Amino acid sequence: MNGDHHVILRVVAKALIPIIALFGFYVHFHGEYSPGGGFQAGVILAVSIILYSLIFGIAPTMRAVTPGFARAVAAFGFLLYTGVGVVALIRGGNFLDYDALIRDEPGGHLGQHVGIIVIELGVLFAVAGSMVTIFYAFAGRVSEIRDEDW
């Protein structure tokens, strides 16, 4: 026996993890018309990374998706979300007043559509990056406890 008794789990995970990530994008892009959106999609994308870590180990996962990258994605999502609000303020509207983003014909709502899409992208990035960062923080603490106390 070669010591790797999780062969089936690893093979199935290699097939399922990309499908889980793809489903996360599906939930995000159909969130405007059906249940879902940025928060749910961010959780699903983070779960695909966390599942990879649980099956293949924390070190390979941190090499593939570095902690710095996860923090940068979370920060970018926050800045994207707040940036929409600031742009609306600069253009004379209220914070997150989407109609102030793009002035189109009277009665048109192009700003609403663009604003929601950008906001949901910001939420997706912020949630996914934050969840992966939190997971890395807890996973690091567990490995420290195991190394020192056991």
C-alpha positions in Angstrom: 0.0 0.0 0.0 1.4 3.4 -1.0 0.0 5.2 2.1 -2.5 7.3 0.1 -5.8 5.8 1.2 -7.9 8.8 0.0 -7.4 8.2 -3.8 -11.2 8.1 -4.6 -11.9 11.2 -2.5 -9.1 13.1 -4.2 -10.2 12.1 -7.7 -13.9 13.0 -7.0 -12.9 16.3 -5.5 -10.8 17.2 -8.6 -13.9 16.7 -10.6 -16.4 18.4 -8.2 -14.4 21.5 -7.1 -14.5 23.2 -10.5 -18.2 22.4 -10.8 -18.8 24.0 -7.4 -16.9 27.1 -8.5 -18.9 27.2 -11.7 -22.1 26.9 -9.8 -21.0 29.9 -7.7 -20.7 32.0 -10.8 -24.1 30.7 -12.0 -25.7 31.8 -8.7 -24.0 35.2 -9.0 -25.0 36.0 -12.5 -28.5 34.7 -12.2 -29.0 36.4 -8.8 -30.7 39.4 -10.5 -33.5 37.2 -11.9 -33.7 34.4 -9.4 -32.6 33.6 -5.8 -28.9 34.2 -5.3 -26.5 37.0 -5.7 -23.2 38.2 -4.5 -23.3 36.9 -1.0 -24.4 33.4 -1.8 -22.0 33.2 -4.7 -19.1 34.4 -2.6 -19.9 31.7 0.0 -20.0 29.0 -2.7 -16.7 30.1 -4.2 -15.0 30.2 -0.8 -16.4 26.8 -0.1 -14.7 25.4 -3.2 -11.4 26.7 -1.9 -12.0 25.4 1.6 -13.0 22.0 0.3 -9.8 21.8 -1.7 -7.9 22.7 1.5 -9.7 20.0 3.5 -8.9 17.3 1.0 -5.4 18.3 -0.3 -4.1 20.2 2.7 -3.7 23.7 3.8 -0.1 24.2 2.4 -1.0 23.4 -1.2 -4.1 25.6 -1.0 -2.1 28.5 0.4 0.3 28.2 -2.5 -2.6 28.2 -5.0 -4.6 31.0 -3.3 -2.2 32.9 -1.1 -3.5 34.6 2.0 -2.4 38.0 0.6 -4.4 37.4 -2.5 -7.5 36.5 -0.5 -7.1 39.7 1.6 -6.6 41.7 -1.6 -9.8 40.2 -3.1 -11.7 41.1 0.1 -10.4 44.6 0.1 -11.1 45.1 -3.6 -14.7 43.9 -3.1 -15.1 46.4 -0.3 -13.6 49.2 -2.3 -15.8 48.3 -5.3 -18.9 48.4 -3.2 -18.1 51.7 -1.5 -16.8 53.1 -4.7 -20.3 52.9 -6.3 -21.7 54.8 -3.4 -19.0 57.5 -3.6 -19.4 57.9 -7.3 -23.2 58.4 -6.7 -22.4 61.0 -4.1 -20.0 62.8 -6.5 -22.6 62.8 -9.2 -25.1 64.5 -6.9 -27.2 61.6 -5.6 -27.4 59.9 -2.3 -25.0 57.1 -1.3 -25.8 54.1 -3.5 -28.3 56.1 -5.5 -27.9 54.0 -8.7 -29.9 56.4 -10.9 -27.1 59.0 -10.2 -24.5 56.7 -11.7 -25.7 56.9 -15.3 -28.1 59.7 -16.5 -30.2 58.2 -19.3 -33.6 59.1 -20.8 -36.3 60.1 -18.4 -37.9 57.0 -16.8 -34.9 54.9 -17.8 -33.1 52.8 -15.3 -29.7 52.0 -16.8 -28.0 53.2 -13.7 -30.0 50.8 -11.6 -28.9 47.8 -13.7 -25.2 48.8 -13.8 -25.2 49.8 -10.1 -26.7 46.5 -9.0 -24.3 44.4 -11.1 -21.2 46.3 -9.8 -22.5 46.2 -6.2 -23.1 42.4 -6.4 -19.6 41.9 -7.8 -18.2 43.9 -4.8 -20.2 41.7 -2.4 -19.0 38.5 -4.2 -15.3 39.5 -3.9 -15.6 40.8 -0.3 -17.4 37.7 0.9 -15.3 35.1 -0.9 -12.0 36.9 0.1 -13.1 37.4 3.7 -14.3 33.8 4.2 -11.1 32.3 2.8 -9.0 34.7 4.9 -11.0 33.7 8.1 -10.5 30.0 7.1 -6.8 30.5 6.7 -6.6 32.2 10.1 -8.4 29.3 11.8 -6.5 26.7 9.8 -3.2 28.3 10.8 -4.1 28.2 14.5 -5.1 24.5 14.3 -1.8 23.6 12.8 0.1 25.6 15.5 -1.8 23.8 18.2 -1.1 20.4 16.7 2.6 21.2 16.3 3.1 22.6 19.8 0.7 20.6 22.0 0.7 17.2 20.5 
